[in-house]
Amino acid sequence: MTIMTTTEFAKNIKKTLDRLEFGGEEIILVRNKNKIARIIPGSPHLTAIEAMGDIYRTLAPEAAEGWLEDSRLEGKVAAETRDPWAS
């Protein structure tokens, strides 16, 4: 666990986030001698539920049903996709 001031954090944000991401360090931010935040590393891999968690219950039921039906139609999605780098 590393304790740093918010000023230190602001000046070294990239290095600090690298330490968090790659070193797995927990960071405590202090402002005016008060601990104001604790930053902890996230999981390196997300499950489908975690990745799509923000979508849950945001679609109208009709849209969700249509999405589900479209995903099960063989060949429909593949026919609609294209390679954006193809000339």
C-alpha positions in Angstrom: 0.0 0.0 0.0 1.3 3.4 -1.0 0.2 6.7 0.6 0.5 9.8 -1.5 -0.8 13.3 -1.6 -3.3 14.3 -4.3 -0.6 16.7 -5.6 1.8 13.8 -6.0 -0.9 11.8 -7.7 -1.7 14.6 -10.1 1.9 15.1 -11.1 2.6 11.4 -11.6 -0.7 10.0 -12.6 0.7 7.8 -15.4 3.4 6.2 -13.3 0.9 5.8 -10.4 -1.7 4.1 -12.6 1.0 1.8 -14.1 2.0 0.8 -10.5 -1.6 0.1 -9.8 -2.3 -1.8 -13.0 1.0 -3.8 -13.4 2.3 -3.9 -9.8 -1.1 -4.5 -8.2 -0.4 -1.8 -5.6 -3.1 -0.2 -3.5 -2.9 3.6 -3.5 -4.3 5.8 -0.6 -4.8 9.5 -1.5 -4.3 12.1 1.2 -5.4 15.8 1.1 -4.8 18.1 4.0 -3.7 15.1 6.1 -7.0 13.4 5.6 -7.4 10.1 3.7 -9.8 10.9 0.9 -9.6 7.9 -1.4 -8.4 4.4 -1.8 -7.6 3.1 -5.3 -7.4 -0.6 -5.6 -6.4 -2.6 -8.7 -9.2 -4.2 -10.7 -9.4 -7.7 -11.9 -7.1 -8.2 -15.0 -9.9 -10.1 -16.8 -13.6 -9.4 -16.9 -16.4 -12.0 -17.2 -19.1 -11.3 -19.8 -21.4 -10.3 -17.0 -18.9 -7.7 -15.7 -18.2 -6.4 -19.2 -21.9 -6.1 -20.1 -23.0 -5.1 -16.6 -23.8 -1.5 -17.5 -26.2 -2.7 -20.2 -28.3 -4.8 -17.9 -31.8 -3.4 -17.5 -31.0 -0.4 -19.7 -32.6 -1.8 -22.9 -36.3 -1.8 -23.4 -37.7 -5.4 -23.2 -38.7 -5.2 -26.9 -35.2 -4.2 -27.9 -33.6 -6.9 -25.8 -35.9 -9.5 -27.3 -35.0 -8.3 -30.8 -31.3 -8.4 -30.0 -31.6 -11.9 -28.7 -33.5 -13.1 -31.7 -31.0 -11.5 -34.1 -28.1 -13.1 -32.3 -29.6 -16.5 -32.9 -30.3 -16.2 -36.6 -27.6 -18.0 -38.5 -25.8 -16.0 -41.1 -27.8 -12.8 -40.5 -25.2 -10.9 -38.5 -22.3 -12.3 -40.6 -23.9 -11.0 -43.8 -24.3 -7.6 -42.4 -20.7 -7.2 -41.2 -17.9 -6.0 -43.4 -14.1 -5.5 -43.0 -13.5 -1.8 -42.5 -9.9 -2.1 -43.7 -10.8 -3.9 -46.9 -10.3 -1.7 -50.0 
